[in-house]
């Protein structure tokens, strides 16, 4: 299978690239800078912006003879640093507009499938977040990313796409899969059963995104995941 990747140069996106290629699939990645992603067999890199419909359309046809079966969206907002209090650098609707552009171009090309990496706390999962998590989001600049995710969440449901919203709990960038609890635990889209100590490795998230894309799981559904 062949996939369009948006956000492939990010920490989760790079894991998605590795997982797809290791399974023998191919992908085209739209990235801001070609230096942000290593060249690999089976991967076509296109420079551009997800805020540009022209760039997305160009990426779709960048691999001769190959048409994406689906798109995997792992974009996230950017802050000045990793500090949760750092200033937001991306526009307020970066995620929502990028996803809307992708959905429009994909639909025009006859491609109806998109898998979006969202976040626990977005949409109807907010009510199930632990109180300390809610306080953290309310008092830090992470709230701007959550607001963008919420807009995306609302708008994608109005499209004709076969979307899936994958909502990971707190991402753990330090642990490898071997250090985490075995496998992935899926919760209902509203996140019922989430706990304050829940976390998930980026590798686990990437593998789940790829599995959902390949097997056609959770169409027009949201799902919360944790290790």
C-alpha positions as CSV (number, residue, x, y, z in Angstrom):
1,X,0.0,0.0,0.0
2,X,1.0,3.6,-0.6
3,X,0.4,6.4,1.9
4,X,0.5,10.2,2.1
5,X,2.1,11.4,5.3
6,X,1.6,14.8,6.9
7,X,3.9,15.4,9.9
8,X,6.4,12.7,8.9
9,X,9.4,14.7,10.2
10,X,8.0,14.9,13.8
11,X,8.9,12.5,16.5
12,X,5.9,10.3,16.0
13,X,5.8,10.8,12.3
14,X,9.3,9.4,11.8
15,X,8.3,6.3,13.7
16,X,5.3,6.0,11.3
17,X,7.7,6.2,8.3
18,X,9.9,3.4,9.8
19,X,6.9,1.2,10.6
20,X,5.4,1.5,7.1
21,X,8.7,0.9,5.3
22,X,9.6,-2.1,7.5
23,X,6.3,-3.7,6.4
24,X,7.1,-3.2,2.7
25,X,4.7,-0.3,2.1
26,X,5.6,3.0,0.4
27,X,4.9,6.6,1.3
28,X,5.2,10.2,0.2
29,X,5.9,12.7,2.9
30,X,5.1,16.4,2.6
31,X,7.6,18.3,4.8
32,X,8.7,21.9,5.2
33,X,12.4,21.1,4.7
34,X,13.9,18.1,2.9
35,X,16.7,18.1,5.5
36,X,14.2,17.2,8.2
37,X,13.7,13.7,6.9
38,X,16.3,11.1,5.8
39,X,16.1,9.8,2.3
40,X,15.1,6.1,2.3
41,X,14.1,3.5,-0.2
42,X,10.3,3.5,-0.6
43,X,9.9,7.1,0.7
44,X,9.3,10.1,-1.6
45,X,9.9,13.4,0.0
46,X,8.1,16.6,-1.2
47,X,8.9,20.0,0.3
48,X,5.9,22.3,1.0
49,X,3.3,23.2,3.5
50,X,0.1,21.4,4.6
51,X,-1.5,24.9,4.6
52,X,-1.1,24.9,0.8
53,X,-3.6,22.9,-1.2
54,X,-1.3,23.1,-4.2
55,X,1.6,21.5,-2.2
56,X,-0.7,18.7,-1.0
57,X,-2.0,18.0,-4.5
58,X,1.6,18.0,-5.8
59,X,2.6,15.4,-3.1
60,X,-0.3,13.1,-4.1
61,X,1.3,12.6,-7.6
62,X,4.9,12.8,-6.6
63,X,5.5,9.0,-6.8
64,X,4.9,8.0,-10.4
65,X,2.3,5.2,-10.8
66,X,1.4,5.2,-7.1
67,X,-1.8,6.6,-5.6
68,X,-2.1,6.8,-1.8
69,X,-4.7,4.4,-0.2
70,X,-4.9,6.8,2.7
71,X,-3.3,9.7,4.6
72,X,-1.7,9.5,8.0
73,X,-1.7,12.9,9.8
74,X,0.7,13.3,12.7
75,X,1.2,17.1,12.5
76,X,1.3,19.0,15.8
77,X,1.6,22.6,16.8
78,X,5.0,24.2,17.4
79,X,6.1,26.2,20.4
80,X,9.3,28.2,20.9
81,X,10.7,25.4,23.1
82,X,9.5,22.2,24.7
83,X,8.4,24.1,27.8
84,X,4.6,23.9,28.1
85,X,4.7,27.7,28.9
86,X,6.6,28.6,25.7
87,X,5.0,30.8,23.1
88,X,3.0,29.2,20.3
89,X,4.7,29.6,16.9
90,X,2.2,28.0,14.6
91,X,-1.1,29.8,13.6
92,X,-4.2,29.3,15.8
93,X,-5.8,27.0,13.2
94,X,-2.7,25.2,11.9
95,X,-4.0,21.7,12.6
96,X,-7.6,22.3,11.6
97,X,-6.7,24.1,8.4
98,X,-4.0,21.6,7.4
99,X,-6.4,18.7,7.9
100,X,-9.2,20.5,6.1
101,X,-6.9,21.1,3.1
102,X,-5.8,17.5,3.1
103,X,-9.4,16.2,3.2
104,X,-10.5,18.5,0.4
105,X,-7.6,17.4,-1.9
106,X,-8.0,13.8,-1.0
107,X,-11.7,13.8,-1.7
108,X,-11.1,15.5,-5.1
109,X,-8.6,12.7,-5.9
110,X,-11.2,10.0,-4.9
111,X,-9.3,9.1,-1.7
112,X,-11.6,8.8,1.3
113,X,-9.4,7.6,4.1
114,X,-7.5,9.7,6.7
115,X,-6.1,8.7,10.1
116,X,-5.4,11.7,12.4
117,X,-3.3,11.6,15.5
118,X,-5.3,13.7,17.9
119,X,-4.8,13.8,21.7
120,X,-6.6,12.6,24.8
121,X,-8.6,15.5,26.1
122,X,-9.8,16.6,22.7
123,X,-13.5,16.5,21.8
124,X,-15.7,14.3,24.1
125,X,-12.7,12.8,25.9
126,X,-12.2,16.1,27.9
127,X,-14.8,15.0,30.5
128,X,-12.8,11.9,31.4
129,X,-9.4,13.6,31.8
130,X,-8.1,13.5,35.4
131,X,-8.4,16.9,37.2
132,X,-4.7,17.5,37.4
133,X,-4.4,17.0,33.6
134,X,-7.2,19.5,33.1
135,X,-5.4,22.0,35.3
136,X,-2.2,21.5,33.4
137,X,-3.9,22.2,30.1
138,X,-5.7,25.2,31.4
139,X,-2.7,26.9,32.9
140,X,-0.1,26.2,30.2
141,X,0.2,27.1,26.5
142,X,-0.6,23.5,25.6
143,X,-4.2,24.7,25.7
144,X,-3.7,26.4,22.3
145,X,-2.8,23.0,20.7
146,X,-5.8,21.4,22.4
147,X,-8.1,24.2,21.1
148,X,-6.8,23.5,17.5
149,X,-7.3,19.8,18.0
150,X,-10.9,20.5,19.1
151,X,-11.6,22.6,16.0
152,X,-10.2,19.8,13.8
153,X,-12.2,17.2,15.7
154,X,-15.5,19.1,15.1
155,X,-14.8,20.0,11.4
156,X,-13.6,16.6,10.2
157,X,-16.9,15.0,11.3
158,X,-18.7,17.2,8.7
159,X,-16.6,15.9,5.8
160,X,-17.3,12.9,3.7
161,X,-14.0,11.3,4.6
162,X,-13.6,7.9,6.4
163,X,-11.7,9.5,9.2
164,X,-10.2,8.0,12.4
165,X,-9.2,10.2,15.3
166,X,-6.5,8.4,17.4
167,X,-6.2,10.1,20.8
168,X,-3.0,9.0,22.7
169,X,-2.7,9.8,26.4
170,X,0.5,11.5,27.6
171,X,3.3,10.7,25.1
172,X,6.4,9.3,26.6
173,X,9.4,10.2,24.5
174,X,12.0,8.6,26.8
175,X,10.8,5.0,27.0
176,X,11.1,2.5,24.3
177,X,8.5,-0.1,23.7
178,X,10.6,-2.7,25.6
179,X,10.4,-0.5,28.7
180,X,6.6,0.1,28.4
181,X,3.8,-2.2,29.4
182,X,3.2,-4.8,26.7
183,X,1.0,-3.7,23.8
184,X,-1.6,-1.0,23.5
185,X,-4.8,-0.6,25.4
186,X,-7.8,0.9,23.6
187,X,-10.5,2.9,25.3
188,X,-13.7,4.3,24.0
189,X,-13.4,7.6,22.2
190,X,-14.6,9.5,25.3
191,X,-11.6,8.0,27.2
192,X,-13.5,6.4,30.0
193,X,-11.0,4.7,32.2
194,X,-8.1,7.1,31.7
195,X,-5.8,7.5,34.7
196,X,-3.4,10.2,35.8
197,X,-0.4,7.8,35.4
198,X,-1.3,6.6,31.9
199,X,1.2,7.2,29.2
200,X,2.2,5.7,25.8
201,X,5.4,5.5,23.8
202,X,5.6,7.2,20.4
203,X,6.6,3.8,18.9
204,X,3.4,2.3,20.2
205,X,1.4,5.2,18.8
206,X,3.1,4.9,15.4
207,X,2.4,1.1,15.2
208,X,-1.2,1.7,16.1
209,X,-1.7,4.4,13.5
210,X,-0.2,2.2,10.8
211,X,-2.3,-0.8,11.9
212,X,-5.5,1.3,11.7
213,X,-4.5,2.6,8.2
214,X,-3.7,-0.8,6.8
215,X,-6.6,-2.7,8.3
216,X,-9.3,-0.1,7.9
217,X,-10.2,0.0,11.6
218,X,-12.3,2.6,13.5
219,X,-13.7,4.3,10.4
220,X,-15.6,7.5,11.4
221,X,-14.7,6.8,15.1
222,X,-12.4,8.2,17.7
223,X,-10.3,6.0,20.0
224,X,-8.2,6.7,23.0
225,X,-5.0,4.6,23.4
226,X,-2.5,4.0,26.2
227,X,0.2,1.4,27.0
